[in-house]
């Protein structure tokens, strides 16, 4: 038996929706183990839960903005950030 790790969500009907299609050699029956993240006191959401495709899209946008000169000085990026 082989294992593949993918991410997804459970919709209001209880159906599992994968974030990306599985690329398997042969279609057939599978066993599914669902692991649910439990919120902690420190954070409601684990930073690693961002889908890979969303991260890739964000990086592509940032690279395109940098290539076209749509940048701001680093000193401006700190304005308005509350430091604890």
Protein Blocks (a to p, Z undefined) as FASTA:
>chain_A
ZZddddddddfkopacdfbdcddfbgcddddddddddddfkbmbdfklpcfklmmmmmmm
mmmmmmnopacdfklmmgopacZZ
